[in-house]
Amino acid sequence: YEFSVKVFILKDIHRNNVQEKISKFISGYLSQDSNYLKLHNSKEFKPYSYDSLFPLVVDGYKAEAVYSFRIRTIDEKLGNYLLDGLGNFSNEYFKGLIVKPRVIRMKFIDKIFSLTPIVIKNSFGYWKDNLTLEEYEKRLNENLYKKYKYFTGKDLKEEKFYTSMKFLNEKPIGIPYKDIVLLGDKIEFTVAGDKISQELAYMALAVSIGEGNSFGCGFMGYKYL
C-alpha cells in the first residue's frame, strides 16, 4: 500500500533536516495509538518506509507552502490507520492535508533503485572505510532476508536477490538525525528473475533496503520489466 501525503509546512525546514522532521510527524501520529507507540519504541522491524518532500528544493522548504511525501506499508491495518487520520494530524512543522492511497501491484520487477540513501548502522562510520564490497552486500542481503522472515514467517536459504548492483553516487550522502549524521548510498539493483528474488524486491518497496527505514532511509523506486 502506498499513501501520498500532502502537507502544509508551518515553519521553514533546512533541506538537510527534512527526513528527521518527516520522521517526527509520522511517529507523532503513530504514537497516538498505544499499539503503534509500542511499535515505535521497539527495536523490531518497522512495516513501513517513506521518502522525502516533493517537489525537491535546493535552498530549503519554506513555511506556508504545500509539499507531498509517500509512505508505503505491507500492513493493511497500519495502512487504514494512516488513511483514517494522518491527513488531519499536525505538529510543530507540518499540518496534514490529504492522504491518497493506492496499491502497488505484484508484477515482474526489472530494477529497484534507492530514492533516499541506503544506510547500514554501525560503530565505525561509513562502510567503505571498514568493509569490503562483498561484506557490505552481505549486510544488505541479510537485512532483507531477516525482514522477509519477520513479516512472512518463512525461513529461506539466503542468496542474492539481484544479478547486478550499481552505485548512483560518487560520495557518501549524509542524513542528519538527532546528534549524528548517517552516511549512505543510492544504489540500483537489477532484480533476479526467480520467484523468491521477485518477492524480496517487492517487499523492499514497502520496508526499504538497508537499515533506518523508520527515519526515511532506503526508500526504493522500481521499474517493471
C-alpha positions as CSV (number, residue, x, y, z in Angstrom):
1,Y,0.0,0.0,0.0
2,E,1.3,3.4,-0.9
3,F,0.0,6.7,0.5
4,S,0.7,10.1,-1.0
5,V,0.6,12.6,1.9
6,K,0.1,16.3,1.2
7,V,1.2,18.6,4.0
8,F,1.3,22.3,4.7
9,I,4.6,23.5,6.1
10,L,4.3,25.6,9.2
11,K,8.0,26.5,9.7
12,D,11.0,26.7,7.4
13,I,12.9,23.4,7.2
14,H,16.5,23.2,6.1
15,R,16.8,20.6,3.4
16,N,19.3,18.6,5.4
17,N,16.8,18.2,8.3
18,V,13.7,17.2,6.3
19,Q,13.9,13.4,6.9
20,E,14.1,14.0,10.7
21,K,11.1,16.3,10.5
22,I,9.0,13.8,8.5
23,S,10.0,11.0,10.9
24,K,8.7,13.0,13.9
25,F,5.5,13.8,12.0
26,I,4.8,10.1,11.3
27,S,5.9,8.9,14.7
28,G,3.9,11.6,16.4
29,Y,0.8,10.4,14.6
30,L,1.5,6.7,15.3
31,S,2.2,7.4,19.0
32,Q,-1.5,8.4,19.4
33,D,-2.3,4.7,19.3
34,S,-0.9,2.6,22.2
35,N,0.0,-0.3,19.9
36,Y,1.8,1.8,17.4
37,L,3.5,3.7,20.2
38,K,4.8,0.4,21.4
39,L,6.0,-0.5,17.9
40,H,7.7,2.9,17.5
41,N,9.6,2.4,20.7
42,S,10.6,-1.2,20.0
43,K,13.7,-2.4,18.1
44,E,11.5,-4.6,15.9
45,F,11.4,-4.2,12.1
46,K,9.0,-1.4,11.1
47,P,6.4,-2.4,8.5
48,Y,6.7,0.9,6.5
49,S,9.1,3.2,4.8
50,Y,8.8,6.8,3.4
51,D,10.6,9.2,1.1
52,S,11.3,12.9,1.2
53,L,9.3,16.1,0.4
54,F,8.4,16.7,-3.2
55,P,9.0,18.8,-5.2
56,L,12.7,18.8,-4.3
57,V,14.3,22.1,-3.4
58,V,17.9,23.2,-3.1
59,D,17.5,26.2,-0.7
60,G,15.2,24.6,1.9
61,Y,11.5,24.2,2.4
62,K,9.6,27.4,3.2
63,A,6.7,27.9,5.5
64,E,3.3,28.4,4.1
65,A,3.9,26.1,1.2
66,V,2.4,22.7,0.3
67,Y,4.6,19.6,-0.4
68,S,4.0,15.9,-0.6
69,F,5.8,12.7,0.5
70,R,5.0,9.0,0.2
71,I,4.6,6.3,2.8
72,R,4.4,2.6,1.9
73,T,3.5,-0.3,4.2
74,I,2.8,-4.1,3.9
75,D,0.4,-3.9,6.9
76,E,-3.2,-3.3,5.9
77,K,-4.2,-2.4,9.4
78,L,-1.5,0.2,9.6
79,G,-2.5,1.5,6.2
80,N,-6.1,2.0,7.3
81,Y,-4.8,3.8,10.4
82,L,-2.7,6.2,8.2
83,L,-5.7,6.8,5.9
84,D,-8.0,7.5,8.8
85,G,-6.2,10.3,10.5
86,L,-2.8,11.4,9.1
87,G,-4.5,13.9,6.8
88,N,-5.9,15.7,9.9
89,F,-2.7,15.4,12.1
90,S,-0.5,18.4,12.9
91,N,2.7,19.0,14.7
92,E,5.2,21.9,15.0
93,Y,6.3,21.7,11.4
94,F,3.5,20.1,9.4
95,K,-0.2,20.2,9.0
96,G,-1.6,17.2,7.2
97,L,-4.0,18.0,4.4
98,I,-4.8,14.9,2.2
99,V,-3.8,11.3,2.1
100,K,-4.4,9.4,-1.1
101,P,-4.0,5.6,-1.2
102,R,-3.1,3.2,-4.0
103,V,-1.9,-0.4,-4.2
104,I,1.4,-1.3,-5.8
105,R,0.6,-4.5,-7.7
106,M,2.9,-7.5,-7.8
107,K,4.4,-7.6,-11.3
108,F,7.7,-8.7,-12.6
109,I,10.3,-6.2,-11.4
110,D,13.3,-5.4,-13.5
111,K,15.1,-2.9,-11.3
112,I,14.7,-1.3,-7.9
113,F,16.7,1.9,-7.0
114,S,17.0,3.9,-3.9
115,L,15.3,7.3,-3.8
116,T,16.7,8.0,-0.3
117,P,20.1,6.8,0.8
118,I,20.6,3.2,1.8
119,V,22.3,3.0,5.3
120,I,23.8,0.4,7.4
121,K,24.3,1.4,11.1
122,N,27.5,0.5,12.9
123,S,30.0,1.8,15.4
124,F,32.7,2.7,12.9
125,G,31.0,5.1,10.5
126,Y,30.9,4.9,6.7
127,W,31.1,1.3,5.5
128,K,33.7,1.9,2.7
129,D,36.4,2.7,5.3
130,N,35.9,-0.6,7.1
131,L,34.1,-3.3,5.0
132,T,34.8,-4.9,1.6
133,L,32.2,-4.6,-1.1
134,E,31.3,-8.3,-0.5
135,E,30.8,-7.7,3.2
136,Y,28.7,-4.7,2.5
137,E,26.5,-6.6,0.1
138,K,26.1,-9.4,2.6
139,R,24.8,-6.9,5.2
140,L,22.2,-5.6,2.8
141,N,21.2,-9.1,1.7
142,E,21.0,-10.4,5.3
143,N,18.9,-7.5,6.4
144,L,16.3,-8.0,3.6
145,Y,16.1,-11.7,4.3
146,K,15.6,-11.0,8.0
147,K,12.7,-8.6,7.2
148,Y,11.2,-11.2,4.9
149,K,11.3,-13.9,7.6
150,Y,10.0,-11.4,10.2
151,F,7.0,-10.4,8.2
152,T,6.2,-13.7,6.5
153,G,7.4,-16.3,8.9
154,K,9.3,-18.1,6.1
155,D,12.9,-19.0,6.6
156,L,14.7,-19.0,3.2
157,K,18.2,-20.0,2.1
158,E,20.0,-16.8,1.7
159,E,21.1,-15.9,-1.9
160,K,21.5,-12.6,-3.7
161,F,18.1,-11.3,-4.9
162,Y,19.8,-9.3,-7.7
163,T,22.1,-10.0,-10.6
164,S,23.9,-6.7,-10.5
165,M,24.1,-3.5,-8.4
166,K,25.3,0.0,-9.4
167,F,26.2,2.9,-7.1
168,L,24.5,6.1,-8.2
169,N,26.5,8.5,-6.1
170,E,30.3,9.2,-6.1
171,K,30.5,10.4,-2.5
172,P,28.6,9.3,0.6
173,I,25.3,11.1,1.2
174,G,24.7,12.4,4.7
175,I,21.4,12.2,6.6
176,P,21.4,14.3,9.8
177,Y,19.4,12.6,12.5
178,K,19.4,13.7,16.2
179,D,23.0,14.3,17.1
180,I,24.7,12.3,14.3
181,V,24.9,12.2,10.6
182,L,24.2,8.8,8.9
183,L,26.2,8.2,5.7
184,G,24.6,6.2,2.9
185,D,24.5,5.5,-0.8
186,K,22.0,5.4,-3.6
187,I,22.1,2.1,-5.4
188,E,20.3,0.5,-8.3
189,F,19.7,-3.3,-8.3
190,T,18.8,-5.4,-11.3
191,V,16.5,-8.0,-9.7
192,A,16.9,-11.7,-10.4
193,G,14.0,-13.4,-12.2
194,D,13.2,-16.2,-9.8
195,K,10.1,-16.2,-7.6
196,I,11.9,-15.6,-4.3
197,S,14.0,-12.7,-5.6
198,Q,11.0,-11.1,-7.0
199,E,9.1,-11.4,-3.7
200,L,12.1,-9.9,-1.8
201,A,12.3,-7.0,-4.2
202,Y,8.6,-6.4,-3.9
203,M,8.8,-6.4,-0.1
204,A,11.7,-4.0,-0.2
205,L,9.4,-1.5,-1.9
206,A,7.4,-1.3,1.4
207,V,10.1,-1.9,4.1
208,S,13.2,-0.5,2.4
209,I,16.7,-1.8,1.6
210,G,19.2,-1.5,4.5
211,E,18.5,-0.1,7.9
212,G,16.9,3.0,9.3
213,N,13.6,2.9,7.3
214,S,11.8,4.5,10.3
215,F,13.8,7.7,9.6
216,G,13.5,7.6,5.8
217,C,16.4,5.6,4.6
218,G,16.4,3.1,1.8
219,F,13.1,4.0,0.2
220,M,13.0,2.3,-3.2
221,G,11.8,3.2,-6.7
222,Y,11.0,0.5,-9.1
223,K,10.8,-0.4,-12.8
224,Y,8.7,-3.2,-14.1
225,L,10.0,-5.3,-17.0
